[in-house]
Amino acid sequence: MPLDAEFRTLGDLESIAERATPPPVWAYVQGGGEEERTLRRNRRAFAHWALQPRMLTGVRSVDLRSTMLGEPVSAPFYGSAVAYQALLHPHGEVATARACAAGGVLAMFSTLSSFPLEEIGATPAGPRWFQLYLQPSFDDTRQLVERAERARFKAIVLTVDVPILAVRDRQVQGGGVAIDLPQSLGNGPHVMTPGRAPTFDGKLYRFEPPADADWSILERLAHHTSLPLVVKGILTAEDARQAVEHGARGIVVSNHGGRQLDLAAATLDVLGEVVEAVRGRVEVFVDGGFRRGTEVLVGRALGARAGGLGRPLVWALAAGGEAGVARWLDLLKTELAMDMALIGRASVAAVDGGAVRRVLSSRDPEYPAERRSQGP
Ligand SMILES: Cc1cc2nc3c(=O)[nH]c(=O)nc-3n(C[C@H](O)[C@H](O)[C@H](O)COP(=O)(O)O)c2cc1C
């Protein structure tokens, strides 16, 4: 079936991707930490917010353009870093880079990409950032940063929420750990997956995070690059302040798509406090459970500069490679434009706090019992 006939709405995408993907890879992509409570929370948190439609506003056209750290983008959403994209499609990150550049949408590429970052950077230019995992030796970390700058990436996104890898039940049960991941690494055989499993000496579990993994790493990295540094994986106001004080130019509120600490907060539930803590000094981005145009608007209204999407990007890649990602970006932009018209906002800058209100969902424990039977 032609892609457009099958992939008619954003709601079609996940099942198309599942049919195209071997079960162990699907378990790896879909899974979260332990019992996946945070994974579910990310989606459910949207039920706490309602968009406010506005009437007779005279809005006749909508402009989705914005900037991310000064980089012009065609829409206030982006493709987040997802490792090992060749597991989903043979062209992997190269297809993602081409489709996102053609669509003017920012894409973030993982240290653990299937293709070398130079090959990704050699595709037609587009807004793209390099996602960095700290390596056991600072020299290897520095080399990755320097390579990314030479390959025309526009920012370094340091992911800080994987000092060790969480236990992921679904991945273990679904055979996802059997995938020989390191063999598909593009950035060199020496590049390490962060957070190897702890070792147990009979009394204590020992982890091996890089020796320089404290906040001063930001200053250290800044000596080796002129690119802005973004810190990804922040969930508290305190850590957001630390990041800003140590020189970060951007923060990504993220729980790694529910793949790390289970029972961590939904990103949408802590976004407001992070935005408040940084007081406009840096740009704040958010990811975790974003799927639809309406949801990008909620993130924006709560103070995020743009919303990141991880799994949907690779679902689109699995569905149709470069054409699949291009189709996904078109559908998401169209939907976002419709939603902006319905809330009476002609530009991204006009999507402010007044676009949303907090509501109680009938699933909330605080929801009054007497209203439960009539609840939404
Ligand atoms: C299969 C998979 C691999 C990922 N790999 C990385 C990675 O290498 N680096 C990183 O910073 N985040 C990684 N992430 C997290 C995403 O960048 C993003 O934070 C998350 O997917 C957002 O949630 P969503 O999938 O609900 O959109 C990965 C996510 C998935 C699903």
The ligand as a Gaussian input file, in Angstrom:
#p B3LYP/6-31G(d) Opt

LIG

0 1
 C       14.802000       3.890000      21.507000
 C       15.230000       5.167000      22.174000
 C       16.573000       5.509000      22.214000
 C       16.972000       6.703000      22.804000
 N       18.292000       7.048000      22.767000
 C       18.683000       8.216000      23.334000
 C       20.044000       8.625000      23.258000
 O       20.883000       7.948000      22.676000
 N       20.376000       9.793000      23.866000
 C       19.457000      10.576000      24.515000
 O       19.800000      11.624000      25.047000
 N       18.160000      10.231000      24.574000
 C       17.756000       9.079000      23.991000
 N       16.427000       8.739000      24.042000
 C       15.467000       9.644000      24.702000
 C       14.874000      10.645000      23.723000
 O       15.834000      11.574000      23.293000
 C       13.705000      11.438000      24.348000
 O       14.128000      12.010000      25.558000
 C       12.457000      10.577000      24.597000
 O       12.336000       9.578000      23.603000
 C       11.220000      11.450000      24.593000
 O       10.090000      10.703000      24.861000
 P        9.098000      10.110000      23.740000
 O        9.752000       8.905000      23.170000
 O        7.865000       9.788000      24.533000
 O        8.857000      11.188000      22.702000
 C       16.001000       7.550000      23.416000
 C       14.661000       7.201000      23.363000
 C       14.256000       6.042000      22.747000
 C       12.788000       5.727000      22.689000

